[in-house]
Amino acid sequence: MRSIRDPEGFEVKNLLIAAEFGGRQVLEIGCGNGWLTRQYAGHARQVIGIDPGFQDLLEARADQPVSMAHVTYAQLVGENLPFPSGSFDLALYSNSL
């Protein structure tokens, strides 16, 4: 059984207030199982979620709806990103250790 996280939706509401996602390229560092990613992804043009945890990424991919084809996941660490400078409009680092 999975735990219920943020049942009131405060985390996502506050994130959407704090950052403008509309039409933006987003990098989420430490996406884990993609729970937060799926909550805001509908507001962004493209999302790349990265995490060093292989099992978490498998879960993120398995739980991703078909309608979120603009979301991809990669096994990477935030300290060594392969993306050129300026590749993203917004970078998130939330709930990561």
C-alpha positions, 0 to 999 in steps of 0.5 A: 500500500502506498502512503498518501502524500499531501492529500490537501494538495498544498505542496503542488498549489504552492509550487504552482504559485511560486513558479510559472510553468506555462510553456516552459522547459522544466528540469526536476532534480531528484524526481524520485518516483515522479509523484510531484512531477505528475502533479505539475507536468500538465502545466509545462511544455516539457519536463525532464525528471532526473534521479540517481535511484533506478527503482524510483525511476522505474516506478515513475515511468510505470505510473506515468499516464500516456497523456504525459508523453512530454515527460521523460526520466533519466538516471542522473545526479544533479552534480553532473548534468549533461545538458548545455547551459540554458537548456531549461527555463526552470529547475526544481529541487524539491523533497530530495535528500 
